[in-house]
Amino acid sequence: MLAVAGCVPFGGGDDGGGGQGGGDPTAASGPTAHRSIPPGFIECDGRPPKDGELVADVDLTTLTAPDPPGFHEASGYYEDNPVEGDWTARYWVPDHQQATLDVINLLVYPQMDLGPLTVTCDMISWRDITDRIATYHEINGAEVIEETTQTSVAGLPAVREVVDLPGSGYSYLGYWIFGRGQVAHLYCQWVDDEATIVAGCEDFIGSVTVS
């Protein structure tokens, strides 16, 4: 599913409502007014869902970044295990690349084929997010090195993790950004030169913007 599998080179309650008014005793026998939406539901009454994460309310296909220092943009790569159907991607490799799978990736799924996560009051349940990522891991055989943590990328809510994919022979430092029916995976994978990739990844993540 997700780029957890990484990139490889080519060739490689509705009733809510109302109570009875006071005063007129005949009112009790008449129809009681009901609201179509429970009070405070649309506005969430100022209370976001418990244990939630803000949804990225932008078009994730507009994410962009300049070349990280010591890297250049590359072609000839593709996502070998996409997790949400169609995708778009950009790739950067070190100027002095030591292994073809030492790559920085910016991958966006404009539609979530597994279904969008439920958004309530502009928030997604953290449990839903971690469950979705766990599904990606299960599909790709990923082993978690560092558990997902909440962070931000380009001012957008994101989750960070470090995983190993023994079946594919590489590890990566990755960031997930969940939007309204979209998901972006920004990840920096290595098989050889971890230090260069991780350093480049810090510059890359710090320079990502929404165009």
C-alpha positions as CSV (number, residue, x, y, z in Angstrom):
1,M,0.0,0.0,0.0
2,L,1.7,3.2,1.1
3,A,5.0,4.5,0.1
4,V,5.9,2.5,3.2
5,A,6.9,0.2,0.4
6,G,8.9,3.0,-0.9
7,C,10.0,4.1,-4.3
8,V,12.2,2.1,-6.6
9,P,13.9,3.0,-9.9
10,F,12.2,2.0,-13.1
11,G,13.4,-1.5,-13.9
12,G,14.0,-2.2,-10.3
13,G,-28.6,11.3,16.5
14,D,-31.0,13.4,15.1
15,D,-33.6,13.9,17.6
16,G,-31.9,16.4,19.8
17,G,-34.2,18.4,20.9
18,G,-36.5,20.6,22.0
19,G,-38.4,20.5,25.1
20,Q,-41.8,21.8,25.9
21,G,-42.4,25.5,26.5
22,G,-43.8,26.7,29.7
23,G,-47.0,28.7,30.3
24,D,-49.8,27.3,28.2
25,P,-51.0,24.0,29.5
26,T,-52.5,23.1,26.2
27,A,-49.1,23.2,24.5
28,A,-48.2,19.8,26.1
29,S,-50.8,18.1,23.9
30,G,-49.6,19.7,20.7
31,P,-46.6,18.5,18.6
32,T,-43.3,19.1,20.2
33,A,-40.8,21.1,18.1
34,H,-37.7,19.0,17.3
35,R,-34.4,20.3,15.9
36,S,-33.1,18.5,12.9
37,I,-29.6,18.7,14.3
38,P,-28.8,18.4,18.0
39,P,-27.9,21.7,19.7
40,G,-24.2,22.5,19.3
41,F,-23.5,19.8,16.8
42,I,-22.5,21.9,13.8
43,E,-20.4,24.2,16.0
44,C,-19.3,21.2,18.1
45,D,-20.2,23.5,21.0
46,G,-16.5,24.6,21.2
47,R,-15.4,21.0,22.0
48,P,-13.4,19.2,19.3
49,P,-13.5,15.4,19.3
50,K,-11.5,13.8,22.2
51,D,-8.0,12.7,21.2
52,G,-8.2,14.3,17.7
53,E,-5.8,15.7,15.1
54,L,-6.7,18.7,12.9
55,V,-7.3,17.8,9.3
56,A,-5.1,19.5,6.7
57,D,-7.6,21.7,4.9
58,V,-5.7,22.4,1.7
59,D,-5.2,20.7,-1.6
60,L,-2.3,18.4,-0.9
61,T,-1.4,18.1,-4.6
62,T,0.0,21.7,-4.2
63,L,2.7,20.6,-1.8
64,T,6.1,21.5,-3.2
65,A,9.8,21.9,-2.1
66,P,13.1,23.2,-3.6
67,D,16.1,20.9,-4.0
68,P,17.6,20.2,-0.5
69,P,21.2,21.3,-0.2
70,G,23.4,18.6,-1.7
71,F,20.5,16.9,-3.6
72,H,19.0,17.2,-7.0
73,E,15.6,16.3,-8.4
74,A,15.6,12.9,-10.2
75,S,13.4,11.0,-12.6
76,G,13.1,7.3,-13.3
77,Y,11.6,6.3,-9.9
78,Y,8.1,5.0,-9.2
79,E,6.1,3.9,-6.1
80,D,6.3,0.2,-6.1
81,N,3.6,-0.4,-3.4
82,P,1.1,2.5,-3.6
83,V,-1.5,2.4,-0.8
84,E,-4.3,4.6,-1.9
85,G,-4.6,4.2,-5.7
86,D,-3.4,6.9,-8.1
87,W,-0.5,9.0,-7.0
88,T,1.8,11.9,-8.0
89,A,5.4,12.1,-6.9
90,R,8.7,14.0,-6.9
91,Y,12.1,12.5,-6.0
92,W,15.5,13.9,-4.9
93,V,18.8,12.0,-4.7
94,P,22.1,13.0,-3.2
95,D,24.6,14.7,-5.6
96,H,27.0,11.9,-4.7
97,Q,24.5,9.1,-4.3
98,Q,25.9,5.8,-3.0
99,A,22.9,3.6,-3.6
100,T,20.0,3.9,-5.9
101,L,17.5,3.5,-3.1
102,D,18.9,6.5,-1.1
103,V,16.0,8.8,-2.1
104,I,13.8,11.6,-0.7
105,N,10.2,11.4,-1.8
106,L,7.2,13.7,-1.9
107,L,4.2,11.5,-2.7
108,V,0.5,12.6,-2.8
109,Y,-2.6,10.4,-3.2
110,P,-5.3,12.8,-4.5
111,Q,-8.0,10.2,-3.6
112,M,-8.0,7.8,-0.7
113,D,-9.2,4.5,-2.1
114,L,-9.5,3.0,1.4
115,G,-12.0,5.6,2.1
116,P,-11.6,9.0,3.7
117,L,-11.1,9.2,7.5
118,T,-14.1,10.6,9.3
119,V,-13.8,14.3,10.0
120,T,-15.7,15.9,12.8
121,C,-15.4,19.6,13.7
122,D,-12.3,19.7,11.4
123,M,-10.6,17.0,13.3
124,I,-9.8,13.3,12.7
125,S,-9.6,10.8,15.5
126,W,-6.0,10.0,16.4
127,R,-7.1,6.4,16.7
128,D,-8.4,6.5,13.1
129,I,-5.1,7.9,11.9
130,T,-2.9,5.4,13.7
131,D,-5.2,2.5,12.6
132,R,-4.9,3.7,9.0
133,I,-1.1,3.9,9.2
134,A,-1.0,0.4,10.9
135,T,-3.0,-0.9,7.9
136,Y,-0.3,0.5,5.6
137,H,2.4,-1.2,7.6
138,E,0.6,-4.5,7.6
139,I,0.3,-4.4,3.8
140,N,3.9,-3.5,3.3
141,G,5.5,-5.6,6.0
142,A,6.9,-2.5,7.7
143,E,8.5,-2.8,11.1
144,V,8.2,0.3,13.3
145,I,11.5,1.7,14.7
146,E,10.0,4.9,16.1
147,E,6.3,5.1,16.8
148,T,4.1,7.8,15.1
149,T,4.2,11.1,16.8
150,Q,2.3,14.3,16.2
151,T,4.1,17.1,14.4
152,S,3.6,19.6,11.6
153,V,4.9,20.1,8.0
154,A,4.4,23.3,6.1
155,G,2.2,24.5,8.9
156,L,-0.1,21.4,8.4
157,P,-0.8,18.7,11.0
158,A,1.3,15.6,10.3
159,V,2.6,12.4,12.0
160,R,6.2,11.3,12.0
161,E,7.6,7.8,12.1
162,V,10.7,5.8,11.4
163,V,10.2,2.3,9.9
164,D,12.3,-0.5,8.5
165,L,11.1,-2.6,5.5
166,P,13.2,-5.8,5.7
167,G,11.6,-7.3,2.6
168,S,12.6,-4.3,0.5
169,G,16.0,-3.7,2.1
170,Y,15.6,-0.1,3.3
171,S,14.4,2.1,6.1
172,Y,12.9,5.5,6.1
173,L,12.0,8.6,8.1
174,G,8.5,9.5,7.0
175,Y,5.7,12.1,7.5
176,W,2.0,11.5,6.8
177,I,-0.4,14.4,6.2
178,F,-4.1,13.6,6.1
179,G,-6.4,16.0,4.3
180,R,-10.1,15.9,3.2
181,G,-10.1,12.7,1.1
182,Q,-6.3,13.1,0.3
183,V,-3.1,11.9,2.0
184,A,0.5,12.9,1.4
185,H,3.5,10.8,2.3
186,L,6.9,12.7,2.6
187,Y,9.6,10.2,3.3
188,C,13.3,9.9,3.1
189,Q,14.6,6.3,2.6
190,W,18.1,4.8,2.7
191,V,19.9,1.6,2.2
192,D,23.4,2.9,2.6
193,D,24.0,6.5,3.5
194,E,21.6,7.1,6.4
195,A,23.5,10.2,7.6
196,T,23.2,12.1,4.3
197,I,19.5,11.1,3.8
198,V,18.5,12.1,7.3
199,A,20.4,15.4,7.1
200,G,18.8,16.1,3.7
201,C,15.4,15.1,5.1
202,E,15.6,17.8,7.8
203,D,16.2,20.5,5.1
204,F,13.6,19.0,2.9
205,I,10.8,18.9,5.5
206,G,11.7,22.4,6.7
207,S,11.3,23.8,3.2
208,V,8.0,22.2,2.1
209,T,5.3,24.7,1.3
210,V,1.8,24.8,-0.1
211,S,1.9,26.5,-3.5
